[in-house]
């Protein structure tokens, strides 16, 4: 049993009874026993009923629940193997495992897979782990062992938690291999038959934005014969799909020179690099004098807001960016526009885009509403997990 227990205030147990995985600090009546950040605690209703077990952390979200009910399982070796096997079997059912056509997928999506604070992405025979909480950071040896037991043919497990775990919970944390080692070669993976060079050791996030896979496929349907601009391109995912689909030309823009280098490498892998140009430049600056040059534009910026306090400014940022895109796109063009800010709902995002179209003075119609793919599942009890939203607009 956990060495410490948390008792909630009267009436503050309802969200946990609905299996929402967060306990906020304001809901806690008392903490009994000694606990350090990242250890497991038992959570009790005010009357003493056991509600479940979770990882403790001082702060606004005080407990991230791992299991619910009086028979809640402690996060020991069997727990991790059960959770990851369940997640792997779901990806099997989605047709994402054991495929030569696609060997890149998300295996564990935090709350969406009952593992709050844990992200695991698979690139061929390597799994990349990112812990976003002290509890998941402490559990890395168990997680690495469970991955070896669950994922067939796994050669290595790379830990990239040093960039995401709270610094005070893991002083001196360093990225590195928990199991196996680097192959010493360029890492080439496949997504829907497209080849990408992925750098999980020094790239952003885990090395590749897997969450846009389905939306990249949709773009490929519209790309043939079009002049495409991919902004905030990172490693050029949308650019590669557009090139392979037969776009007339593709321009990729990102402020990061390293991202542009990765994009150029991925364009080379398509054998269509002669139709591609990349620019290490600020997107807003780039868009200023591009009137009617493109008839398909992708606006996929990084999160403009990570907290509720920044939501208003984020909405203004999305409006400003989309005003620029809508003004510059050729008549009859298609705009793929996205937000990955969790605190910005689809309703608010759509409102910002509507305001942008009004300011730009261009009629626009919604063709598609977009979200994250099935290997980024959203728990029915944790709607906050639905972070990616997008629109495809036909602009007159």
C-alpha positions as CSV (number, residue, x, y, z in Angstrom):
1,X,0.0,0.0,0.0
2,X,1.1,3.6,-0.5
3,X,2.9,5.2,2.5
4,X,0.7,8.3,2.4
5,X,-3.0,9.0,1.9
6,X,-4.9,12.1,0.7
7,X,-8.4,12.8,2.0
8,X,-10.6,15.1,0.0
9,X,-12.9,17.8,1.2
10,X,-16.6,17.1,1.3
11,X,-18.2,17.0,-2.1
12,X,-14.8,17.1,-3.9
13,X,-14.9,13.4,-4.8
14,X,-17.4,13.7,-7.7
15,X,-14.9,14.2,-10.5
16,X,-13.0,11.1,-9.4
17,X,-16.2,9.0,-9.2
18,X,-16.6,10.1,-12.9
19,X,-13.0,8.9,-13.4
20,X,-11.5,12.2,-14.2
21,X,-7.8,11.6,-13.5
22,X,-6.8,14.9,-11.8
23,X,-7.0,15.9,-8.2
24,X,-6.5,19.6,-7.7
25,X,-4.8,20.9,-4.6
26,X,-7.8,22.9,-3.6
27,X,-9.8,19.7,-3.2
28,X,-7.5,18.2,-0.6
29,X,-8.6,18.3,3.1
30,X,-5.4,16.7,4.5
31,X,-2.3,14.7,3.6
32,X,-1.3,11.9,6.0
33,X,2.1,10.3,6.0
34,X,5.3,11.4,4.3
35,X,5.5,11.5,0.5
36,X,8.0,12.9,-2.0
37,X,7.1,14.2,-5.4
38,X,6.4,11.4,-7.8
39,X,5.5,8.7,-5.2
40,X,2.1,6.9,-5.2
41,X,-0.6,8.0,-2.8
42,X,-4.0,6.6,-2.0
43,X,-6.9,9.0,-2.4
44,X,-9.9,8.9,0.0
45,X,-13.3,10.5,-0.1
46,X,-14.1,12.6,3.0
47,X,-15.8,9.7,4.6
48,X,-12.8,7.4,4.2
49,X,-13.9,5.5,1.0
50,X,-10.9,4.5,-1.2
51,X,-11.2,6.3,-4.5
52,X,-8.0,5.1,-6.1
53,X,-4.2,5.5,-6.4
54,X,-2.2,8.2,-8.2
55,X,1.2,10.0,-8.5
56,X,1.6,12.9,-6.1
57,X,3.1,16.3,-7.0
58,X,3.0,19.6,-5.1
59,X,1.2,22.1,-7.3
60,X,-2.1,22.8,-8.9
61,X,-2.7,19.2,-10.1
62,X,-1.7,17.4,-6.9
63,X,-2.5,13.9,-7.9
64,X,-2.6,12.2,-11.4
65,X,-4.7,9.1,-11.0
66,X,-3.5,5.8,-12.3
67,X,-6.2,3.5,-11.0
68,X,-9.7,3.9,-9.6
69,X,-11.7,2.2,-6.9
70,X,-11.1,0.2,-3.7
71,X,-9.1,-2.4,-5.6
72,X,-6.8,0.1,-7.3
73,X,-3.5,-1.5,-8.4
74,X,-0.2,0.0,-7.2
75,X,2.1,1.1,-10.1
76,X,4.5,-1.8,-9.9
77,X,5.9,-4.0,-12.7
78,X,2.7,-5.9,-13.5
79,X,0.8,-2.6,-13.6
80,X,3.0,-1.1,-16.3
81,X,3.0,-4.2,-18.4
82,X,-0.8,-4.5,-18.3
83,X,-1.3,-0.8,-19.2
84,X,1.2,-0.9,-22.1
85,X,-0.1,-4.2,-23.4
86,X,-3.6,-2.7,-23.5
87,X,-2.3,0.4,-25.4
88,X,-0.3,-1.8,-27.8
89,X,-3.3,-4.0,-28.6
90,X,-5.4,-0.9,-29.4
91,X,-2.7,0.2,-31.9
92,X,-2.7,-3.3,-33.3
93,X,-6.5,-3.0,-33.9
94,X,-5.9,0.3,-35.7
95,X,-3.5,-1.4,-38.1
96,X,-0.5,0.6,-37.0
97,X,1.8,-2.2,-35.8
98,X,3.7,-4.7,-37.8
99,X,3.3,-2.7,-41.0
100,X,6.0,-1.9,-43.5
101,X,3.9,1.0,-44.9
102,X,3.8,2.8,-41.5
103,X,6.1,2.1,-38.6
104,X,5.6,5.3,-36.7
105,X,2.9,5.7,-34.1
106,X,2.1,6.8,-30.6
107,X,1.9,3.9,-28.2
108,X,1.0,5.8,-25.0
109,X,-0.9,9.0,-25.0
110,X,-1.0,10.1,-21.4
111,X,-4.5,10.3,-19.9
112,X,-5.9,8.9,-23.2
113,X,-4.3,5.6,-22.3
114,X,-4.7,5.8,-18.5
115,X,-1.1,6.9,-18.1
116,X,-1.2,10.6,-17.1
117,X,2.1,12.3,-17.7
118,X,3.6,9.7,-20.0
119,X,4.1,9.9,-23.8
120,X,5.7,7.0,-25.8
121,X,6.2,7.2,-29.5
122,X,7.5,4.3,-31.6
123,X,9.8,4.8,-34.5
124,X,10.4,1.4,-36.2
125,X,12.4,-0.6,-33.6
126,X,12.9,2.2,-31.1
127,X,10.5,3.6,-28.5
128,X,11.0,7.1,-27.3
129,X,9.7,7.9,-23.8
130,X,8.9,11.4,-22.4
131,X,7.8,11.8,-18.8
132,X,5.9,14.9,-18.1
133,X,5.5,14.2,-14.4
134,X,7.8,13.2,-11.5
135,X,5.9,10.0,-11.0
136,X,6.4,8.9,-14.6
137,X,10.1,9.9,-14.4
138,X,10.6,7.7,-11.4
139,X,8.9,4.8,-13.2
140,X,11.1,4.8,-16.2
141,X,12.9,1.5,-15.4
142,X,9.5,-0.3,-15.0
143,X,8.3,1.4,-18.3
144,X,11.4,0.3,-20.2
145,X,11.1,-3.3,-19.0
146,X,7.4,-3.4,-19.8
147,X,8.1,-2.1,-23.3
148,X,10.5,-4.9,-24.0
149,X,7.9,-7.4,-22.9
150,X,5.1,-5.9,-24.9
151,X,6.5,-4.5,-28.2
152,X,7.9,-7.2,-30.5
153,X,11.3,-6.6,-32.1
154,X,12.1,-3.6,-30.0
155,X,15.8,-2.8,-30.3
156,X,16.1,0.3,-28.0
157,X,14.2,2.6,-25.6
158,X,15.3,6.2,-25.6
159,X,14.4,8.5,-22.7
160,X,13.8,12.1,-23.6
161,X,12.4,13.2,-20.3
162,X,15.1,15.7,-19.4
163,X,13.2,18.3,-21.6
164,X,9.8,17.7,-20.0
165,X,10.0,16.5,-16.4
166,X,9.9,19.2,-13.7
167,X,13.5,20.3,-13.1
168,X,13.1,20.2,-9.3
169,X,11.8,16.7,-9.4
170,X,14.7,15.4,-11.5
171,X,17.8,17.6,-10.9
172,X,20.5,16.8,-13.4
173,X,18.2,14.7,-15.6
174,X,19.8,13.7,-18.9
175,X,18.4,12.2,-22.1
176,X,19.7,8.8,-23.0
177,X,19.0,5.2,-23.8
178,X,17.2,3.1,-21.1
179,X,17.7,0.0,-23.1
180,X,19.8,-0.6,-26.2
181,X,21.9,2.0,-27.9
182,X,22.1,4.3,-31.0
183,X,22.5,2.5,-34.3
184,X,25.0,5.2,-35.3
185,X,23.1,5.6,-38.6
186,X,20.4,8.0,-39.9
187,X,17.0,7.0,-38.7
188,X,14.6,6.6,-41.6
189,X,11.0,5.7,-40.9
190,X,7.8,5.2,-43.0
191,X,4.5,6.9,-42.7
192,X,1.8,5.9,-45.2
193,X,4.6,4.9,-47.5
194,X,6.4,8.2,-47.2
195,X,10.0,8.2,-45.9
196,X,11.2,10.5,-43.2
197,X,14.5,11.1,-41.4
198,X,13.7,11.4,-37.7
199,X,16.1,12.7,-35.0
200,X,14.6,11.7,-31.7
201,X,17.8,12.5,-29.8
202,X,18.0,16.3,-30.6
203,X,14.8,17.1,-32.4
204,X,11.7,18.7,-30.9
205,X,9.2,16.7,-28.9
206,X,10.1,13.0,-29.6
207,X,11.4,13.9,-33.1
208,X,8.3,13.9,-35.3
209,X,4.8,15.3,-35.2
210,X,2.9,12.0,-35.4
211,X,-0.4,13.6,-34.6
212,X,-0.8,15.1,-38.1
213,X,-0.7,11.8,-39.9
214,X,-4.3,11.7,-41.0
215,X,-4.4,15.4,-41.8
216,X,-1.3,15.0,-44.0
217,X,-3.1,12.3,-45.9
218,X,-6.1,14.6,-46.4
219,X,-3.8,17.3,-47.7
220,X,-2.4,14.8,-50.3
221,X,-5.9,14.5,-51.8
222,X,-6.0,18.2,-52.6
223,X,-2.3,18.8,-53.4
224,X,-2.0,17.6,-57.0
225,X,-1.2,20.5,-59.4
226,X,-1.4,23.1,-56.6
227,X,1.2,25.6,-55.3
228,X,1.7,24.7,-51.7
229,X,3.1,26.7,-48.8
230,X,3.8,24.8,-45.6
231,X,4.4,27.2,-42.7
232,X,5.9,26.3,-39.3
233,X,7.0,23.2,-41.3
234,X,9.4,21.6,-38.7
235,X,10.5,18.5,-40.5
236,X,8.3,19.0,-43.5
237,X,5.6,16.4,-43.0
238,X,3.0,18.3,-45.0
239,X,5.6,19.2,-47.6
240,X,6.6,15.6,-48.3
241,X,3.0,14.5,-48.7
242,X,2.3,17.4,-51.1
243,X,5.4,16.6,-53.2
244,X,4.6,12.9,-53.4
245,X,1.0,13.7,-54.4
246,X,2.1,15.9,-57.3
247,X,2.0,19.5,-56.1
248,X,3.3,21.9,-58.7
249,X,5.7,23.5,-56.2
250,X,6.1,23.3,-52.4
251,X,7.6,26.0,-50.2
252,X,8.4,25.3,-46.6
253,X,9.0,27.9,-43.9
254,X,10.3,27.7,-40.4
255,X,12.2,30.1,-38.2
256,X,14.5,27.2,-37.1
257,X,17.5,26.6,-39.4
258,X,17.8,23.0,-38.0
259,X,14.1,22.4,-38.9
260,X,14.7,23.6,-42.4
261,X,17.7,21.3,-42.7
262,X,15.5,18.3,-41.7
263,X,12.8,19.4,-44.1
264,X,15.3,19.6,-47.0
265,X,16.6,16.2,-46.1
266,X,13.0,14.8,-46.2
267,X,12.3,16.5,-49.5
268,X,15.4,14.8,-50.9
269,X,14.0,11.4,-49.8
270,X,10.9,12.0,-52.1
271,X,13.1,12.3,-55.2
272,X,11.0,15.5,-56.0
273,X,13.3,18.0,-54.3
274,X,13.5,20.0,-57.6
275,X,9.9,21.2,-56.9
276,X,10.7,22.2,-53.3
277,X,12.3,25.3,-51.7
278,X,12.8,25.9,-47.9
279,X,13.2,29.2,-46.1
280,X,14.5,29.7,-42.5
281,X,12.5,32.8,-41.9
282,X,9.8,34.2,-39.6
283,X,6.4,33.2,-41.0
284,X,4.7,36.5,-40.6
285,X,7.6,38.3,-42.4
286,X,7.5,35.7,-45.2
287,X,3.7,36.1,-45.7
288,X,3.8,39.8,-46.2
289,X,4.4,39.9,-49.9
290,X,3.1,36.6,-51.2
291,X,-0.2,37.7,-52.7
292,X,-1.9,35.0,-54.8
293,X,1.4,33.0,-55.0
294,X,-0.1,29.9,-53.3
295,X,-3.4,28.1,-53.7
296,X,-2.9,25.8,-50.7
297,X,-1.5,27.1,-47.5
298,X,-0.8,25.2,-44.2
299,X,-0.8,27.2,-41.0
300,X,0.4,24.8,-38.2
301,X,2.0,26.9,-35.5
302,X,3.3,25.7,-32.1
303,X,0.9,26.1,-29.2
304,X,0.1,29.8,-28.6
305,X,-1.2,29.1,-25.1
306,X,-0.2,26.4,-22.6
307,X,-2.3,27.9,-19.7
308,X,-5.8,29.5,-19.4
309,X,-4.2,32.8,-18.5
310,X,-2.7,33.0,-22.0
311,X,-5.8,32.0,-23.9
312,X,-7.0,35.4,-24.9
313,X,-3.6,36.4,-26.3
314,X,-3.5,33.0,-28.1
315,X,-6.8,33.7,-29.8
316,X,-5.5,37.1,-31.0
317,X,-2.4,35.3,-32.3
318,X,-4.4,32.8,-34.3
319,X,-6.6,35.6,-35.7
320,X,-3.5,37.6,-36.8
321,X,-1.8,34.6,-38.4
322,X,-4.9,33.6,-40.3
323,X,-5.6,37.1,-41.4
324,X,-2.2,37.0,-43.1
325,X,-2.8,33.6,-44.6
326,X,-6.3,34.4,-45.9
327,X,-5.2,37.7,-47.4
328,X,-2.3,36.1,-49.4
329,X,-4.0,32.9,-50.7
330,X,-5.1,32.8,-54.3
331,X,-8.8,32.9,-55.0
332,X,-10.3,29.4,-54.8
333,X,-7.4,28.3,-52.6
334,X,-7.5,25.9,-49.6
335,X,-6.3,26.9,-46.2
336,X,-5.3,24.1,-43.7
337,X,-5.2,25.9,-40.4
338,X,-4.5,24.4,-36.9
339,X,-4.2,24.9,-33.2
340,X,-2.5,22.6,-30.8
341,X,-3.3,24.7,-27.8
342,X,-5.2,22.5,-25.3
343,X,-6.9,25.4,-23.6
344,X,-8.4,26.7,-26.9
345,X,-11.5,24.8,-27.8
346,X,-12.7,24.1,-31.4
347,X,-15.5,26.6,-30.9
348,X,-13.1,29.3,-29.8
349,X,-10.6,28.5,-32.6
350,X,-13.4,28.6,-35.2
351,X,-14.5,31.9,-33.9
352,X,-10.9,33.3,-34.2
353,X,-10.8,32.0,-37.8
354,X,-14.1,33.6,-38.6
355,X,-12.9,36.9,-37.2
356,X,-9.8,36.6,-39.4
357,X,-11.8,36.0,-42.6
358,X,-14.0,39.0,-41.7
359,X,-10.9,41.2,-41.2
360,X,-9.3,39.9,-44.4
361,X,-12.5,40.6,-46.3
362,X,-12.6,37.1,-48.0
363,X,-15.6,34.7,-48.0
364,X,-14.6,31.2,-46.8
365,X,-16.4,27.9,-46.4
366,X,-15.5,25.1,-44.0
367,X,-14.8,21.9,-45.9
368,X,-13.4,19.8,-43.0
369,X,-13.0,20.0,-39.2
370,X,-9.9,18.1,-38.2
371,X,-8.5,16.6,-35.0
372,X,-5.8,14.2,-33.8
373,X,-5.6,10.5,-35.0
374,X,-6.8,7.4,-33.2
375,X,-3.4,6.6,-31.7
376,X,-3.8,9.9,-29.7
377,X,-7.0,8.8,-28.0
378,X,-9.1,11.0,-25.8
379,X,-10.5,9.5,-22.6
380,X,-14.2,10.0,-22.4
381,X,-13.6,11.1,-18.8
382,X,-10.9,13.6,-19.7
383,X,-12.0,15.8,-22.5
384,X,-9.0,18.1,-22.0
385,X,-7.0,15.4,-23.9
386,X,-8.4,16.7,-27.2
387,X,-5.8,19.3,-28.0
388,X,-5.4,19.3,-31.8
389,X,-8.0,21.0,-33.9
390,X,-8.0,22.2,-37.4
391,X,-10.1,23.5,-40.3
392,X,-9.9,23.2,-44.0
393,X,-11.3,26.4,-45.7
394,X,-12.1,27.1,-49.3
395,X,-11.3,30.8,-49.7
396,X,-13.0,32.8,-52.4
